[in-house]
């Protein structure tokens, strides 16, 4: 019975958030963005992102302090450990909002001699600190709840307490929608972490309210169980937020959409016949650097090809707000035998793993044997090691023609789709 009631409560909460997203509340978020964030659509601009963080942090500090005071009063009146713990959870959320506010402000600083790539990664660090605060609150709440389980007490329920908790659920749902839209607009992991935290708070407070109501009508001392369940929700949200903010710090691959967009721009120039080894370094939102190898016909005029490469670099900078460095690879296109052997090597590589590709292919033909020198690009997810890929491909080439002696360099793909 309690499980069904809990599942029904979760369904109501998620339905409530969907309704809020489609209702005037979203328009309120849009109004606040337009009102307080100048040039709010230019989200690659560090100063604009700083304003996003300031708006999220300011709203979070104000609302979480009000919720803390209301829940603390309710917890002291009823003696419910779950309500008091939930109040301090809101206090930690206020502290998290301060961290978000400071983090975005520091991340907006200009590059200097000591930090030539800017300070954008501080935004990721701020999100990680918020995640750690969430985990700390969840751990402390879990300890208090276990103590309550060992020494259960009957708690009192009043209409004032019910009203405060119900209002808290509504406010937290709105904050989840609010930060979710800000995070989506600015593509910010830190703001998305804040949105996830607000949603988990709404779920946690609903569990507290449900526990108080059930305990009141059944005389069951389930306050400790409710607090423990709240702690689990908070810990889950903390781990998820930590993962989202830690990945860009460790170095995650670029999004498929960005890779596709960059590839489309480069290959949109007829002089470029192929690209490979696309690498994008993320130094924080709006501070990305990329390098790529672009293949051009070896018969092309080198000055003309160099001018095209320069043009593409500027175009990538304007469209994607990244600093591009393109290495020009001349390739031979009119050698029939080289093309045939290259296509054979590519086909044999795909037999090992369909995701393998080859580039920088050279053929040195001799009277007794031919040297095939090329690179193989492999995804990290392949089951084969670099050595196994090279050995298997060498065996297949030897089986196809005993004159072939391959010199193979295996590279790992830093991004998908290149």
Secondary structure as UniProt FT lines:
FT   HELIX           2..22
FT   HELIX           24..36
FT   TURN            38..41
FT   TURN            43..44
FT   HELIX           46..78
FT   HELIX           81..107
FT   TURN            116..117
FT   TURN            120..121
FT   HELIX           122..150
FT   HELIX           159..186
FT   HELIX           189..218
FT   HELIX           223..250
FT   HELIX           256..267
FT   TURN            270..271
FT   STRAND          272..282
FT   TURN            285..286
FT   STRAND          288..297
FT   TURN            298..299
FT   HELIX           302..320
FT   STRAND          322..331
FT   HELIX           336..352
FT   TURN            354..355
FT   STRAND          357..365
FT   STRAND          370..378
FT   TURN            380..381
FT   HELIX           386..400
FT   TURN            402..403
FT   STRAND          404..412
FT   TURN            416..417
//
